[in-house]
Amino acid sequence: MIQKLPTVWVSLDILNGGPDPGVITKRLGVEPTSYHRAGEARHKGRGRWGEDRWRVTVGPRETLKLGPMLTELLTRVAPGEDELVELCEELGATMTIRCTVLPGDEAPGMTFTSDVVRWAGERGLSIEIDVVVGGRD
């Protein structure tokens, strides 16, 4: 029997970053994977976005290992990492590292290495884990 691996995404989110996501992109020198404005329609008719969100995402991947994806995420945002705190303070925005897991037959390793925790802590980021329950649609 073939086991189904969990599907995992990791993202850096900047929330409520103001009226123009292009300002964030330009200041950080990093292209977002996606961005949404408060009030825009959400995917698959799930209502509307309640806040602005600028996001860089790694994944989705079927994996049991979260660590390499987090390392890749930090590498992708590295060009703008020195600007993150100042930019968010200017915009009144908050930052979050979000790990989203769609469970499979096994749970992924949810280890946060000291370099990831240190990086997040030095910039005042929270780390969130979302486990999606109820199907793979």
Backbone hydrogen bonds in HBPLUS format (Angstrom, degrees):
<---DONOR---> <-ACCEPTOR-->    atom                        ^
c    i                          cat <-CA-CA->   ^        H-A-AA   ^      H-
h    n   atom  resd res      DA  || num        DHA   H-A  angle D-A-AA Bond
n    s   type  num  typ     dist DA aas  dist angle  dist       angle   num
A0105-ASP N   A0004-LYS O   2.63 MM 101  5.28 166.1  1.64 155.4 157.8     1
A0063-THR N   A0006-PRO O   3.02 MM  57  5.97 140.0  2.19 157.3 168.3     2
A0007-THR N   A0102-LEU O   2.95 MM  95  5.02 159.1  2.00 144.6 147.9     3
A0102-LEU N   A0007-THR O   2.78 MM  95  5.02 167.2  1.80 156.1 160.2     4
A0008-VAL N   A0061-ARG O   2.75 MM  53  5.32 159.7  1.79 147.4 152.6     5
A0061-ARG N   A0008-VAL O   2.92 MM  53  5.32 146.1  2.04 139.0 149.6     6
A0009-TRP N   A0100-THR O   2.97 MM  91  5.18 153.3  2.04 147.2 153.9     7
A0100-THR N   A0009-TRP O   2.88 MM  91  5.18 159.9  1.92 147.7 154.4     8
A0010-VAL N   A0058-VAL O   2.99 MM  48  5.38 159.2  2.03 153.7 160.4     9
A0058-VAL N   A0010-VAL O   2.81 MM  48  5.38 160.3  1.85 162.3 168.9    10
A0011-SER N   A0098-ARG O   2.83 MM  87  5.15 149.6  1.92 147.5 156.8    11
A0098-ARG N   A0011-SER O   2.85 MM  87  5.15 154.5  1.92 141.4 149.9    12
A0012-LEU N   A0056-VAL O   2.91 MM  44  5.35 151.6  1.99 149.1 158.3    13
A0056-VAL N   A0012-LEU O   3.09 MM  44  5.35 154.8  2.16 143.5 151.2    14
A0013-ASP N   A0096-THR O   2.78 MM  83  5.17 171.6  1.79 161.3 164.1    15
A0096-THR N   A0013-ASP O   2.93 MM  83  5.17 148.6  2.02 144.7 151.5    16
A0014-ILE N   A0054-TRP O   2.82 MM  40  5.12 157.4  1.88 154.5 161.1    17
A0054-TRP N   A0014-ILE O   2.93 MM  40  5.12 162.0  1.96 147.4 153.2    18
A0015-LEU N   A0094-THR O   2.77 MM  79  5.26 162.1  1.81 155.4 161.0    19
A0094-THR N   A0015-LEU O   3.11 MM  79  5.26 153.4  2.19 138.8 146.8    20
A0016-ASN N   A0052-ASP O   2.83 MM  36  4.51 163.4  1.85 127.8 130.3    21
A0023-VAL N   A0020-ASP O   3.03 MM   3  5.72 154.0  2.10 119.7 125.6    22
A0025-THR N   A0021-PRO O   3.16 MM   4  6.51 165.4  2.19 152.4 156.1    23
A0026-LYS N   A0022-GLY O   2.90 MM   4  6.00 164.4  1.93 147.1 151.3    24
A0027-ARG N   A0023-VAL O   2.99 MM   4  6.11 167.0  2.01 148.9 152.8    25
A0028-LEU N   A0024-ILE O   2.97 MM   4  6.05 163.1  2.00 154.9 159.2    26
A0029-GLY N   A0025-THR O   2.83 MM   4  5.66 139.9  1.99 142.5 153.3    27
A0033-THR N   A0055-ARG O   2.68 MM  22  5.83 142.8  1.82 140.9 153.9    28
A0034-SER N   A0055-ARG O   3.20 MM  21  5.40 162.2  2.24 144.0 146.4    29
A0055-ARG N   A0034-SER O   2.92 MM  21  5.40 157.3  1.97 172.6 165.9    30
A0036-HIS N   A0053-ARG O   2.80 MM  17  5.20 151.2  1.88 145.4 155.2    31
A0053-ARG N   A0036-HIS O   2.86 MM  17  5.20 161.2  1.90 148.4 148.7    32
A0040-GLU N   A0037-ARG O   3.05 MM   3  5.68 167.3  2.06 139.6 141.9    33
A0039-GLY N   A0049-TRP O   2.72 MM  10  5.16 172.0  1.73 144.3 146.7    34
A0049-TRP N   A0040-GLU O   2.81 MM   9  5.56 157.4  1.86 159.8 166.1    35
A0042-ARG N   A0047-GLY O   2.76 MM   5  5.57 168.5  1.77 153.3 149.6    36
A0046-ARG N   A0043-HIS O   3.34 MM   3  6.11 146.0  2.46 120.7 126.6    37
A0109-GLY N   A0064-LEU O   2.58 MM  45  5.70 172.2  1.58 152.3 149.3    38
A0069-MET N   A0066-LEU O   3.04 MM   3  5.47 124.2  2.37 110.3 124.6    39
A0070-LEU N   A0066-LEU O   3.10 MM   4  6.43 151.9  2.18 153.2 162.0    40
A0070-LEU N   A0067-GLY O   3.09 MM   3  5.18 117.2  2.50  99.3 114.4    41
A0071-THR N   A0067-GLY O   3.01 MM   4  6.32 159.3  2.05 157.9 163.7    42
A0072-GLU N   A0068-PRO O   3.02 MM   4  6.20 156.5  2.08 141.4 147.6    43
A0073-LEU N   A0069-MET O   2.93 MM   4  6.19 151.6  2.01 144.4 152.3    44
A0074-LEU N   A0070-LEU O   3.01 MM   4  6.32 163.0  2.04 153.3 156.4    45
A0075-THR N   A0071-THR O   3.04 MM   4  6.27 149.6  2.13 145.0 153.7    46
A0076-ARG N   A0072-GLU O   2.96 MM   4  6.23 152.8  2.03 147.9 155.0    47
A0077-VAL N   A0073-LEU O   3.11 MM   4  6.44 148.2  2.21 150.6 158.6    48
A0078-ALA N   A0075-THR O   3.31 MM   3  5.06 151.9  2.40  95.3 103.4    49
A0080-GLY N   A0077-VAL O   3.07 MM   3  5.85 146.1  2.19 123.8 131.5    50
A0081-GLU N   A0078-ALA O   3.23 MM   3  5.02 164.4  2.26 104.8 109.5    51
A0083-GLU N   A0080-GLY O   2.95 MM   3  5.41 147.0  2.06 114.8 124.8    52
A0087-LEU N   A0083-GLU O   2.89 MM   4  5.85 167.0  1.91 164.3 168.8    53
A0088-CYS N   A0084-LEU O   2.96 MM   4  6.10 166.8  1.98 153.7 157.4    54
A0089-GLU N   A0085-VAL O   2.94 MM   4  6.15 156.2  2.00 152.2 159.1    55
A0090-GLU N   A0086-GLU O   2.96 MM   4  6.19 160.8  2.00 151.1 156.1    56
A0091-LEU N   A0087-LEU O   2.96 MM   4  6.21 153.8  2.03 150.9 158.1    57
A0092-GLY N   A0088-CYS O   2.82 MM   4  5.65 120.8  2.18 138.8 152.6    58
A0093-ALA N   A0088-CYS O   2.87 MM   5  4.65 144.6  2.00 137.0 142.0    59
A0092-GLY N   A0089-GLU O   3.35 MM   3  5.10 143.2  2.50  92.3 102.5    60
A0097-ILE N   A0126-SER O   2.93 MM  29  6.32 167.3  1.94 160.8 164.0    61
A0128-GLU N   A0097-ILE O   2.79 MM  31  6.20 163.1  1.82 162.1 168.1    62
A0099-CYS N   A0128-GLU O   2.83 MM  29  6.10 156.6  1.88 148.6 156.3    63
A0130-ASP N   A0099-CYS O   2.75 MM  31  6.09 163.7  1.77 155.9 161.3    64
A0101-VAL N   A0130-ASP O   2.76 MM  29  6.16 159.1  1.80 165.6 172.5    65
A0132-VAL N   A0101-VAL O   2.80 MM  31  6.03 163.6  1.82 158.5 164.2    66
A0116-VAL N   A0113-THR O   3.09 MM   3  5.46 123.3  2.43 106.3 119.6    67
A0117-VAL N   A0113-THR O   3.04 MM   4  6.35 168.0  2.06 159.8 163.3    68
A0118-ARG N   A0114-SER O   2.81 MM   4  5.82 161.2  1.84 146.6 152.5    69
A0119-TRP N   A0115-ASP O   2.96 MM   4  5.97 161.9  2.00 138.9 144.4    70
A0120-ALA N   A0116-VAL O   2.95 MM   4  6.15 166.8  1.97 152.2 155.5    71
A0121-GLY N   A0117-VAL O   2.83 MM   4  5.95 164.9  1.85 150.4 155.5    72
A0122-GLU N   A0118-ARG O   2.84 MM   4  5.97 160.9  1.88 157.4 161.4    73
A0123-ARG N   A0120-ALA O   3.13 MM   3  5.36 141.4  2.29 102.8 113.8    74
A0125-LEU N   A0120-ALA O   2.91 MM   5  4.87 162.9  1.93 145.0 142.0    75
A0124-GLY N   A0121-GLY O   3.20 MM   3  4.99 161.0  2.24  99.5 105.3    76
